[in-house]
């Protein structure tokens, strides 16, 4: 396993394909952010094929029904971009990248599909003024190894749980965007004695359908011997092309600009944080595995199932202009889980990067109301 910094998928899926592949997690697993100066790239695929469109939409913000409209943040302190990454931790034989700054009660940030710890570039410096902030790259993404394994939501849950136990070593609050949001939820449910609060920003995941029935049936000899192999060959050809197309800087910038209302948020920093990991030799294979196995095998993990096992306070920081995961989902989560606080932001899928000053303020206000007591010793 290569230990050089890199990350896998740098793109999200498009409409029809999204419905197919992200059905269980209808909220896109993608994140974006700002960069140095613009280049151009659009991870978009045609609507019919495996289209990869990723990004965010943003604008002002409104908190809890009030209208707090502002321009996207300017002059907000930004995390320094380091091409070689910050810190590394070995987990199950793989190098895992993470950033840590500040002192105080621990806050763990988890990025979305296709992103990395650098997607929290405008949040880490601000939060670190009062808390000890960690931002981790999930296995297969960012500067973490591109492990050739069978990806599953529980792999990332185990990674975050072990990170909390081995690196953080004390009670903490976990915060996640998109795929990182669902990962934060399952990690919190799996480690209730250490996770004292969860914040979700346009989280992935869907509620279960009580009326749905399994259509699984035994594969025939013809399916096993001919149909399945041919299908895999076709998928490899199509997804191989899509991955090559999706990782081009021009395509990435183009996609980001199509989902950022204010295109000034799309800069070289953001593009570089996506293209650099995609250059890893194993990135294409990881992408293939995510698209054909992970994305199509998520129906067993539902929001209601995970929320039923949660016990700590929950904050929803929701970008109401998200083209993939609208406010209706946040409202449903709040209705289902009584310990929920909801803050609506006039932003897209990644409000923490679109309107960081508003997202930071809302998160800090919520944190200040929690009873947070850092343990002086390791758990």
N, C-alpha and C positions, 0 to 999 in steps of 0.2 A: 504494500500500500504506500503510495507516494505520500510524503509528508510535506510537500511543498504547498504554499498557500494557494487555495483555489476554491471555486464554488460552482455548483451545478447550474440548474436551470435559471436562465435570466429572462424568462418570459412567462406570461400568463396565457390562459386560453381564451378563445373567443366564444361568442354566443352559443350556437348550436352545439359545438363541441364541448363547451363548458357544461351544458346541461347534461351531456352524456358522461363526461369524465368527472365533473365536480358535483354530480348529483348529491352525494352525501355531504359534500362541503360546498354547497352552492355559493359560498362567498369566496371569491377568488383568493388563491393563495399567493398573491403577489404583492410586492411592495415596491416603492420607488422612493426617490429622494432628490436632493439637489446636487449639482456637481460643480466642477471648476468652471469650465467654459464648454459651450455646446459642441457636440459632434452629432451624428445623426444615426438613428437606428430604430426600426420598428418591428417589434417581435410580433408582428401580426401575420396571421395566416388567413387564407380565405375562409369565409364563413363555413364552407362545406368541409374542407379538409380539416386537418388538425391545426386550427388557427391558434396562434399564440398572441394574445394581446394583453398587455399588462400595464398596470399603471394605477392612476389615481385621478381624481377630479377634485378641485378645491375651490374655495372662495372664502368669504368672510366666515363669521361664526355666530351661532346663537346658543346661549346656554340655558338649559331648563326652560324652554319656552320664551325666555326674554330675548330681545334681539340685540345681540352684541356683535355688530358688524365691523370688521376691520380689514385692512389690506393684509396680504401675506406678510409674515414677519420680515423685517429688515434689520440688519445689524445684530442678529441673534448670534451668540457665541457658537462656534461650530467645532466639533471634534476634529483633530488633525488626522488627515488621511495618511496612513502608513502602508505603502505597497507590500511590506513584508508582514503586516499584521502587528498585533500587540502582545498578547500572552497566549500560551498554549498549554493544554492539559491533555494527558493521555487517558482515553476512555475506551476500554475494550480493544486496546491495541491501535486505536485511531487518534490522530492529533485533532484536538478540538480547540478552535480559536475563541478567545473572549477578550473583552475590554473591561477594565475595572478602574474606577475613579472615585474620589471622595472618601469621606469617613462618616460613620453613623449607622443608622438602621439600614439593612440591605434591601435593595430593590433590584430585581432581575428582569431584564428586558429581552424579549424573544421576537425576532423578526418574522416576516411572512415569507411565502413561497417565492423563491428566486432572489431574495434579498440577503442581507447580512447584518452584522452588528453595526456597520457604518450607516445603516438606514436610520439609526437613532442619533445621528450626528448633531442634531439641534436640541436633543433632549438630555443626553448624558451630561454635558457641561453644566446645564442649569440645575438638574436634579442633584448633581454631585456637590452642590453648594450646601445641601442639608443632609444628604444621605450617601451611603456607600453604594455606588451604582455598578452593576455588572450587566454586560450585554454579550450574549453568547451566540455563536454561529451553530445552527443545527447541523448534524452530520449530513453530508451531501451538498451543503450550501456554503457560501461565503468562503472564508479562509480555512474552514474545517476540511478534513479529508473527504475525498469523493469515494467513499467506501462502496465496494461492489457487493452489496447485500440485498436482501429482500426488504424493501422499505415499507413501513407500516407506522401508523400513528403512535403505536405503543413503543416503537424504537425511540422516537423523540421524547416521549413521556419518560422512558427509563433514563435517557441521557440527561434530561433536566433534573429529574429526581436525584440522580447520582451527583450531578453538579452541585445541587443544594447541599447534599450530605458531605461531599468531599472538599469542595472549594469554599462555599459560603459558610457552612458549618453552624448556622444559627437561624432563628426565625427570620422570615423574609416575606416580601410582597412580590408577586410575579405579575408582569405586565406583558401582554402579547398582542400583536397585530395580525389579522388574517389567520393563516395557518398557525402562526405563533400564538394566537389567542386560544385556539382549540388546544394546542399543546400545553399552554399555561393552565387551562381548566383541568385537563386529565392529570397533570402533574400535581396540582393542588388537591384533587380528589384522592390521589395516591399517596400523598404525604401531608395529611391534615395536621399532624403535630408540628410541622415546621412552616407551612404556608399559612400566614395569618390574613392574607388579603389577595384578591385578584382583580386586575384591571384589564378589560378587553377593548380593543380598538377595532371595530368592524371585523369581528371574529368569524372564522370559518366554522363549519358545522351546521347541521340541520336537525330539526326535530323529527322524531320517528313517526312513521305512518302506521297506525294500529291496524289499518285495513289491508296493508300490503302483505302479499304472500310470496313465499320463495318460489321462484320458477326454476330452481336448479333441478337438473335431471342428469342421469348418467350419460357420459359421453359414449357414442357408438364407436366401433372399431374404425369406421371411415373417418369420423371426426378426429380421433386420436392420431391416425396414421397419415392422413392427407390434409384435411381442412385446417387443423390447428397449426401444423408446420408452415403451410402456405400463408396463413394469416400472419404468423410471426414474421416471416420473410417480408411480407408486404408492409407490416408495421415498421420494421427496421428501416426499410428504404424510405418510407414517407417521413418517419420521425427523425431519421438521420438528416434528411434535407431540411426539415423544419428547424432542427436544432442549429444547423449551420447558418440558416437564414436568420434565426432569432438572435444569435449572438453577435451579429454585425453591429458595430457602433451606430451606423446611420439608421438602422432599423430600430434600435433601442431608443434612440433620441426621438425618432418620429412617433413611436408608440407612446412614449412618455408625454410628448407635447400634445398628443391627441386626448390625453386623460387629465392633464394639468390645465386648469382654467388659466392660470398665470404661468406662461411658459418660461418665465425667468427662473422658476424653481428647477428647471431642467438644466443642469450644468455638467461640466466634465467630471466633477467629483462623483456624482451619481452614476454616470455612464461608466466610469472607470471601476466603480465598486461592483458593477454587474459583469462587465466584459472580462476583467482580470480573472475571476474565478472560473468563468466559462472556458478559459484556455487550458484548464487542467486536462491531461490525457484521458482521464476517466470520466470527465464531465458529460460527454455524449452518452456513454453507457448508463450513467446515473439518471440522466434525463429520460432515456428509454424506459428504464425500470420504474421511474416515478409515473410516467404517462401510461404505461401498459399494466402495471400491477397495483401500485399504491392508489392511483386515482380511481381505478375501477373496482376497488375492494374496500370501500369505506362504509357501506350501509350499516354495518354492525355497530358503528360508533355514532351515537346520537347525542344531541345537546341535552335532551330531557334525561337521558340515561346518566350522563356525566353530572349534570346539575343536581340530580337526586342524591349524589354522593358528596356534594360540596357542603361545607359548613361555615366558611368564613365570609366576610363582607365582600361584595362584588360591585365594581364600578364599570359602567359602560360609557366609553367615550366614543360617540358614534358620529361618523361623517354622514350627514343626511343626504348628500349629493352623490353618494357612492352608486355607480351604475350597476354594481353587482350585488351588494348587500344593503338594501334600503333600511329606513328607520322602523319598518314594520317588524323586522326580526328583533331589533333591540327591545321594542315594546313587548313582544311575546316573551322574551327572556325575562324581562322585568316582572311580567305577570306570573310567570312560572316560579321564579325564585324571589321570595320576599325580601331577602337581604340585599337588594340591588338598588344602586343609585344610578341615575341616567343623566348624562350631559350630552345634549345634541349640538353638534358643530356643523356649520355650513361649510363642509369640506367633503372630499371624496373618500376613497378607500383607505388612504393612509393619512389621517388627520394630524398625526404627530409630526409629519414632515411638511405637510401643506400649510398648516397654521400652528407651528410649534409653540409660539408664545401663548396661544390660547389652550392648547393641549397641556402644556407644562403647568399653566396656572390651575387648570381644572384638576389635574392629577395631584398637584401639591396641596390644593385645598382639601381634597378628599383624604389624602394621607395625614394631614394635620388633625383630622377628626378621628383617626383610628388610634387605638391604644397600642402603641408600638414599643416593645421593650426588647432591645437587643440583648442576647445572652452573652455574658463575658467569657463563657467557655464554649468549646465545641460541643455539639450535641452528641 
